[in-house]
Amino acid sequence: ALGTRDANAHARKAAFALLDALAARVDPRELLQMLSAALVAQTAHMRAAGLCALSRVVYVCPGARGDLPALLEAGVLLLGDPATEVQTAALQFLRVATAALCGDEAGR
């Protein structure tokens, strides 16, 4: 998850490719549990990276959307984080998650 926030574009691209591959092969609930552990990290950079990774998995893996209500609550809580990079990542996650939920509703 940490590679998603790397300054090097090649490292970010590789991190997102790894997340895409994991989303295709691992149970979505397990993957979300692993990534959500980063939300309670001590460093703001790791919390922001965890949110970025969660956003990617929610975006590419429709099976991960069943657990979104609980993750939305965590995203809203992280809006109050003192670190700006975590607040920005939380807003991005909430935007992706909301779009995923609205897209699911529109498809029904």
N, C-alpha and C positions, 0 to 999 in steps of 0.2 A: 504494500500500500504506500510505503514511503516514497517509492520511485515516481509516483504520480505527481509529486510536487517538486521533482528535481529540476534544477536550473538547465540541465542539458536536455535538449529536445529529443535526442536519440534515446536517452534513458527513460524519458516520459513515454515515448512511443512503445518501447519495449515493455514498460510496466503495464500500459493499457492493453497491449497484445496478450500479456500473461493473464490479466484479469478476464479478457474475453475468452481465452482458452479454458480458464478455470470455470467460468460461467457455463461453458458448453459441456463440461465433464463432471462437475461436482454438483451435488444436491444444492439447489438455491438457498434453502434454509440454513444449511451448514455454512455455506459461503458467507451469507449475511451475518451469521453469528461470529465467524472468525473476524470479519472486517469490523463489526460493531465493537469489538474489543478495543480497537484503536480510539474509540470515542472517549474513553476514560484514561487515556495516556497522560503522562505528566507534562509533556511538552505540547505547546500549541501547534507546532509544525506537524506532529504526529496526529493530533486530533483533526487538523485540517486535511491531512492526507487520507485519513480514514473516511472522512466525509466525501472526499473526491472519489475514492475507490467505490464507496457505496453508491454514489451517483452513477458511476459507470455501469455497475452491475444491474442496478434498477433499469437503466436505459437499454441495455443489451439483452437482458434476461427476463422475459415476461413471467416466468415462474417465480421470480423473486418478489413479485408485487403483492402477494398475499400477506406478507409481514410488514407492509408499509405503514399501517396505522401506528404501530408501536415505534417504528423508526421516525415517523413524523414528529412524535412527541419528543424524542431525543433531539431531533433537529431544531425544534422550537426552543428547547432548553439551552442548546448551544448558541443560540442567538444572543444570549446574555453573557457569553464568555468575554473576558476583558481583552482578549487578543483579536485584533481586527482581521487577521487571516482566518481565524476560526469563524468569526461572524460572516465573512464573505463566503467561505466554503459552506456554511450552514444555509445561507440564502440560496446558493447554487443547488445544493441538495434538495431543498424544499421546492424549488422551481421544477427540477427534474421529476421529483416524486409526485408532485401535484399534476404535472403533465401526464405522467404515466397513469395515475389514477383516473384522470379525466378521459384519457384515451381508452381505458378499460370500460368506463361507463358509456362512452359513445359507441363502443363496439357491441354493447348488449342490446 
